[in-house]
Amino acid sequence: MSRPVKWLSRAVAVLTLLWLAPLPALAVTLDFEDLALGTTYNFGAFFTTNGVPIDVEAFQFSGGGFGANFAQVDGNQNAGGSGNDLEINNVLLDFGLPAGTTSISFLFGEFGGNLNLNINGDFRNFENFQDIDGLSIGGVNANLVSGGLGNDQGRIEFAGGPIALFKLGGQELWIDNVNAMPEPTTLLLILSGILGLALYGGSRA
């Protein structure tokens, strides 16, 4: 068999395996439908939803003190989504997002108190989502899509850089449809690397 034919055979074999085998989930959506309605996660708890681990940590009030209540699976669609949403009541949630995440967005219902946000170690304590619209936080840009004036529902997104750490907290805050996305070229780079290795191996055969 000639060398070009060997390369082609290897490439076809690798692509066939990639087609048949499930690829790793690089993007994730948290809609909390896998959690039992009414389940409460108190301060210090740890839980997992759609493969993403979440730690329940202490929340900082606007005056500097700390609270430590709970997060609870809710079915009232207070965030403006459907089905379950997640109530955040005087706690800070640490989301263990997939490696390579570069953007995150979510629906929210914010009905009182202040908010906490920590992206890549850059901690912010603020009143309403409109207060951070357009800011760069931890090297990531905040874009308020709708709502965010206080006592309302809306959607916000953070994009423009790697997100290795993401924490969110509130006093009367509900969230739903949390979408964490990788850099669009990440999957292409992975596939290209595998194919390149296959072709390199074929060239040495």
N, C-alpha and C positions, 0 to 999 in steps of 0.2 A: 504494500500500500504506500503511495507517495506521501510525502510530508504534508502538503496542503490538504490532502484528503483526511489525514490523521487529525490535523487541527480542526477541520470541519466536523469530524466525527465527535471529537471531544466537546466542541462547542455545543453541538446538538444534544449530546448526552447531558451536559450541565443544565442547559435551558429546559430540557425535559424534566429533570429532577426538580428544578425550581418551580415549574408549572404544576407538578403533581404534589410537591410538599408544601405544607402551610408555611407562609412567611411569618417572621416574628411581627407582633403587633407594635408598630412604631407610633401609631396614633391611638388615642383613647378618648372615649366619651363616658363621663360619669353622669348617669341619669337616676341613680340610686334605686332603680327598679329591682335590683338583686337583694336589697335590704328589706327586712320585715317592717311593715308599717308600725309606727309607734316605738320602735327600738330606740333606746336612749344610751348615749355614750357619754359618760361623765368625765370630768377632768382627770387626766392621767390614763384614760383608756386608749386602746389601739384597736382599729378595725380596718377591714379591707373591702373595697367596692370595685368591681370590675378589674381586679388585679392590682389596684393602686392602694398601697398602705397609707393610712391616715392616723396621725397622733393628735390627741386632744390636749392642748397646752393652755397655760394661763393667758388671760386677756388683759390688756392694759387700758384703763379708763383714760379719758381726756385729761383728768387731773393728775395722772401718774400712778394711782393705785392699781391694784390687780384684782381681777375676778376669776372665778373658776367654777363655772356652772356645767353646761352640757351641750351636746349636739343631739338632735332627735330627727328621726325619719318622719316626715309629715306628708299628709295627703291632701292638703288644702290648696295646692298650687299657688302659694303665696309669692313664688318667684316668677310666675307667669308662664310656667311650662305645663306639662301634663303628667299625670300619675304622681309618683313620689317626688318630693323635694327634700332638702335637708335644712332644718332650722339650726342656726348657730346662735346660742344664747350665752353671752359672756364667756366665750372660750375662743382660742386661736387654733385653727386646724393646720397641721403641717402635712402637705400633700407630697407623697413620694412619687413624683412624676417620672415617666420613662426617660432614660438617658437620651439625649439628643433633642429634647423638647425646646422649641424656639418660640412658640406662641401658645397662649391660653386664653380662652374666653368663657364667659358664663352668663346665665340669666340670674338676676337678683331681685329680691324684694327687700327693701331697707326701710324699716318703720320706726326707728328711734335709736338714740344713743350714738356713740362714735364707732369708728371702724379701725381695724388694724390690718396692715399689709406689710409683708416682708418678702422681697424678691432679691435673691442672691446676697442676702445679708444687709440689704438696704431697708431699714424699718421705717414705716410711716404710720402716724397716728393722726386721724383726720375725722371730720364730721360726716361728709357726704361724698359720694363718688365723683361729683363734679369738681371737688377740690383737687383731684389728682389728674384730671383730664389734660392730656398734652404733655405731662411730665415724663421724664426719663427716670425710672426707678430700677436700680440695680442693673443699669445698662439696657433696660427694656422699656419701650414706649407704651404709655397708657392711652387708650382711645375709648372714650365713652360714646357708645353707639346710640343709646337712648336712656331716658330717665336720669337718675342720679342726683336729683335735686333734694332728696330727703322725703321720707314718707311716700315712696313710690316704687314702681317696678322698672326694670330696664335691663340693659345688656352692656357689658364692658369687655374689652379685649386688651391683651398685652402682647406685644410682638416686637421683633427687631433685634433679638439677641438670644443667646443661650439662657435657658431658665433651669439652673441647677437646684434652686431652692425656692419654694413658693408656699407662703403661709398666709391665711386669710382668717380674720375674726370680726365679730360684731356683737352687738347687744340684742338687737331685734332684727336679725338678718336671716334671710332664706336664700338658698342658691339651687340651681338646677342646670342640667345640660352643660356641664363643665367639659370643654373640649380642649385637649392638649395635643398639639400638632408638632411634628418634627420639621426640620428644614426640608423643603420640597425635594432637594437633591439627595437627601440621605439615602433613600432606598436605591436610587439610581447608582450612587457611588458603591453601595454594597454589591449590587448585581454586577457592575462593571469590574469590581475587584475580583469577584469569584470567576467571572468569565476570563479575565486577564490571566489569572493563575492557571486556569485550564489550558489556555492557549500557550502559555509559557511552558507548561509541562509537556504539551504536545510538541513544541519546538525542540525539546531536548530528547524526545523519544527517538 
